[in-house]
């Protein structure tokens, strides 16, 4: 009461714009209070540069704001913008930042070699089974097919009951447990 509507509306419009920028303005959203802290730090930094002709240290910024140095350091760290992995690196336009990030899911040379050796050994051992037995074992245990299948799923593939698939699987496993075949795979068994 007693104030013009424009006075009231201006404040709320400014607040809505600030909130919108905080929510939408960055690749990684930061809480509004952190955006406000960063903005205060930037203002203090600009004022300091204007007066002293140099960038302020985190300690000087903390002193000006009357806050903890660790909070200032955390806010400055957070204020850094995200960098695209498609950013070119060096003079040639063919190398990108993402090319230098290690793929944690890929195997190292030793492990890749072991996997290849295991595949070769498995193929050799599986060749002692009938084609039907080999396919049942491959499907049940997800060998070369991506994921393991239930007895029901394998049964539908062969147009037989799941009990028949269980019997074929048991027969194949019994053959695979023969000492001559086990010896070939023993190298890959870890304790």
ChimeraX attribute file (.defattr): number of C-alpha atoms within 10 A of each C-alpha:
attribute: neighborCount
match mode: 1-to-1
recipient: residues
	/A:1	4
	/A:2	4
	/A:3	7
	/A:4	8
	/A:5	9
	/A:6	10
	/A:7	9
	/A:8	10
	/A:9	11
	/A:10	11
	/A:11	10
	/A:12	12
	/A:13	12
	/A:14	11
	/A:15	12
	/A:16	12
	/A:17	11
	/A:18	15
	/A:19	15
	/A:20	12
	/A:21	14
	/A:22	18
	/A:23	16
	/A:24	11
	/A:25	12
	/A:26	12
	/A:27	10
	/A:28	9
	/A:29	12
	/A:30	15
	/A:31	10
	/A:32	15
	/A:33	10
	/A:34	15
	/A:35	20
	/A:36	13
	/A:37	17
	/A:38	19
	/A:39	14
	/A:40	14
	/A:41	21
	/A:42	15
	/A:43	12
	/A:44	18
	/A:45	20
	/A:46	16
	/A:47	14
	/A:48	17
	/A:49	13
	/A:50	11
	/A:51	9
	/A:52	10
	/A:53	10
	/A:54	11
	/A:55	14
	/A:56	16
	/A:57	13
	/A:58	18
	/A:59	15
	/A:60	16
	/A:61	22
	/A:62	19
	/A:63	13
	/A:64	13
	/A:65	15
	/A:66	9
	/A:67	12
	/A:68	13
	/A:69	17
	/A:70	12
	/A:71	13
	/A:72	22
	/A:73	16
	/A:74	12
	/A:75	17
	/A:76	15
	/A:77	11
	/A:78	14
	/A:79	18
	/A:80	8
	/A:81	10
	/A:82	10
	/A:83	9
	/A:84	10
	/A:85	13
	/A:86	11
	/A:87	12
	/A:88	15
	/A:89	15
	/A:90	10
	/A:91	7
	/A:92	8
	/A:93	9
	/A:94	9
	/A:95	14
	/A:96	16
	/A:97	14
	/A:98	13
	/A:99	13
	/A:100	10
	/A:101	9
	/A:102	8
	/A:103	8
	/A:104	7
	/A:105	6
	/A:106	9
	/A:107	12
	/A:108	10
	/A:109	9
	/A:110	8
	/A:111	11
	/A:112	12
	/A:113	12
	/A:114	15
	/A:115	14
	/A:116	11
	/A:117	13
	/A:118	16
	/A:119	14
	/A:120	12
	/A:121	16
	/A:122	15
	/A:123	12
	/A:124	13
	/A:125	18
	/A:126	20
	/A:127	12
	/A:128	14
	/A:129	17
	/A:130	11
	/A:131	11
	/A:132	14
	/A:133	22
	/A:134	21
	/A:135	18
	/A:136	24
	/A:137	23
	/A:138	19
	/A:139	21
	/A:140	20
	/A:141	15
	/A:142	13
	/A:143	16
	/A:144	10
	/A:145	12
	/A:146	10
	/A:147	11
	/A:148	16
	/A:149	17
	/A:150	13
	/A:151	19
	/A:152	15
	/A:153	16
	/A:154	21
	/A:155	18
	/A:156	12
	/A:157	11
	/A:158	14
	/A:159	12
	/A:160	12
	/A:161	14
	/A:162	17
	/A:163	12
	/A:164	14
	/A:165	25
	/A:166	18
	/A:167	12
	/A:168	17
	/A:169	21
	/A:170	14
	/A:171	13
	/A:172	20
	/A:173	15
	/A:174	10
	/A:175	18
	/A:176	17
	/A:177	11
	/A:178	10
	/A:179	11
	/A:180	11
	/A:181	17
	/A:182	14
	/A:183	11
	/A:184	14
	/A:185	15
	/A:186	10
	/A:187	10
	/A:188	13
	/A:189	7
	/A:190	5
	/A:191	3
